[in-house]
Amino acid sequence: MRIALTGGTGIAGGFLRAEARAAGDDVTVFGRSDPGDGTAFCPYDLTGPAPDLEGFDALIHAGFAHVPGRYRGGEGDDPAGFRAANLDGTLRLWEAADRAGLSRMVFLSSRAVYGPKPPGTSLTESTPCTPDTLYGQLKLAAEQAMPPGGIALRVTGIYGAGPANKWAETLAMAEREPPAPRAGTEVHGDDLAAAVRLMLTHPAPGHCVFNVSDILLDRSDLLTRWAAITGRSVHLPPPATPQSVNKMECALLRALGWRPGGWDRLDATLRRIAG
């Protein structure tokens, strides 16, 4: 399969690029930087013209322009530029994919499209979307503008080892003092890549929107597991407020055979981080 991949050097894109190459796909990364691992590369910026997608079988759109290190709030002090790049640029990309007659288009959307919900609310794909951030609003608008056959994956927080280790600061801080309480939904990057693979290969997914989430992780549980794996002494924060995070239901994706790694994958990742 010939795959066009935007955002192929980002956190999510790194997992997607690695999985596609391992599967034997012919991958071209469209972005601002060459991944440097032998993957075909074509310079591309969301603010510019859409690339020519003729000859490709599928598009995975994981590209996103934002202030470094920030997604929600990634507009910084330039919301107009943020909108122009991420929505207008994505619309041009959809038009290019539609013209090229691609068989599959997969868009990495976000749980941010749901916006705040009452405590205890489980998020399903039919939950009304009321995003309260510009990031969530643009992701939702891009979903709604996808050509027929396009599939949006509403992805939660992505974790992993190496560059995807977003807990480095928290793990280091906990050896000195308790971090602030926090809980969030998480999915390993490899499990995200497996979900994308299903979207590319399943003959008829039956839906155009899928939640992608695995575990609901409290920071105190993360640190307890870290201490058990490493033998290090840590300062635990109190558990986050019960039901402070809305769980994402992924029954639609699981019905297609998706099986994320759960707590075993989290522990394996922590062992890799520990070295």
Secondary structure in CASP SS format (residue, H / E / C, confidence):
PFRMAT SS
TARGET T0000
AUTHOR 0000-0000-0000
METHOD secondary structure of the structure
MODEL  1
M C 1.00
R E 1.00
I E 1.00
A E 1.00
L E 1.00
T E 1.00
G C 1.00
G C 1.00
T C 1.00
G C 1.00
I H 1.00
A H 1.00
G H 1.00
G H 1.00
F H 1.00
L H 1.00
R H 1.00
A H 1.00
E H 1.00
A H 1.00
R H 1.00
A H 1.00
A C 1.00
G C 1.00
D C 1.00
D E 1.00
V E 1.00
T E 1.00
V E 1.00
F E 1.00
G E 1.00
R C 1.00
S C 1.00
D C 1.00
P C 1.00
G C 1.00
D C 1.00
G C 1.00
T C 1.00
A E 1.00
F E 1.00
C E 1.00
P E 1.00
Y C 1.00
D C 1.00
L C 1.00
T C 1.00
G C 1.00
P C 1.00
A C 1.00
P C 1.00
D C 1.00
L C 1.00
E C 1.00
G C 1.00
F C 1.00
D C 1.00
A E 1.00
L E 1.00
I E 1.00
H E 1.00
A C 1.00
G C 1.00
F C 1.00
A C 1.00
H C 1.00
V C 1.00
P C 1.00
G C 1.00
R C 1.00
Y C 1.00
R C 1.00
G C 1.00
G C 1.00
E C 1.00
G C 1.00
D C 1.00
D C 1.00
P H 1.00
A H 1.00
G H 1.00
F H 1.00
R H 1.00
A H 1.00
A H 1.00
N H 1.00
L H 1.00
D H 1.00
G H 1.00
T H 1.00
L H 1.00
R H 1.00
L H 1.00
W H 1.00
E H 1.00
A H 1.00
A H 1.00
D H 1.00
R H 1.00
A H 1.00
G C 1.00
L C 1.00
S C 1.00
R E 1.00
M E 1.00
V E 1.00
F E 1.00
L E 1.00
S E 1.00
S E 1.00
R H 1.00
A H 1.00
V H 1.00
Y C 1.00
G C 1.00
P C 1.00
K C 1.00
P C 1.00
P C 1.00
G C 1.00
T C 1.00
S C 1.00
L E 1.00
T C 1.00
E C 1.00
S C 1.00
T C 1.00
P C 1.00
C C 1.00
T C 1.00
P C 1.00
D C 1.00
T C 1.00
L H 1.00
Y H 1.00
G H 1.00
Q H 1.00
L H 1.00
K H 1.00
L H 1.00
A H 1.00
A H 1.00
E H 1.00
Q H 1.00
A C 1.00
M C 1.00
P C 1.00
P C 1.00
G C 1.00
G E 1.00
I E 1.00
A E 1.00
L E 1.00
R E 1.00
V E 1.00
T C 1.00
G E 1.00
I E 1.00
Y E 1.00
G C 1.00
A C 1.00
G H 1.00
P H 1.00
A H 1.00
N C 1.00
K C 1.00
W C 1.00
A H 1.00
E H 1.00
T H 1.00
L H 1.00
A H 1.00
M H 1.00
A C 1.00
E C 1.00
R C 1.00
E C 1.00
P C 1.00
P C 1.00
A C 1.00
P C 1.00
R C 1.00
A E 1.00
G E 1.00
T E 1.00
E E 1.00
V E 1.00
H E 1.00
G H 1.00
D H 1.00
D H 1.00
L H 1.00
A H 1.00
A H 1.00
A H 1.00
V H 1.00
R H 1.00
L H 1.00
M H 1.00
L H 1.00
T H 1.00
H C 1.00
P C 1.00
A C 1.00
P C 1.00
G C 1.00
H C 1.00
C C 1.00
V E 1.00
F E 1.00
N E 1.00
V E 1.00
S C 1.00
D C 1.00
I E 1.00
L E 1.00
L E 1.00
D E 1.00
R H 1.00
S H 1.00
D H 1.00
L H 1.00
L H 1.00
T H 1.00
R H 1.00
W H 1.00
A H 1.00
A H 1.00
I H 1.00
T H 1.00
G C 1.00
R C 1.00
S C 1.00
V C 1.00
H C 1.00
L C 1.00
P C 1.00
P C 1.00
P C 1.00
A C 1.00
T C 1.00
P C 1.00
Q C 1.00
S C 1.00
V C 1.00
N C 1.00
K C 1.00
M E 1.00
E C 1.00
C C 1.00
A H 1.00
L H 1.00
L H 1.00
R H 1.00
A C 1.00
L C 1.00
G C 1.00
W C 1.00
R C 1.00
P C 1.00
G C 1.00
G H 1.00
W H 1.00
D H 1.00
R H 1.00
L H 1.00
D H 1.00
A H 1.00
T H 1.00
L H 1.00
R H 1.00
R H 1.00
I H 1.00
A H 1.00
G C 1.00
END
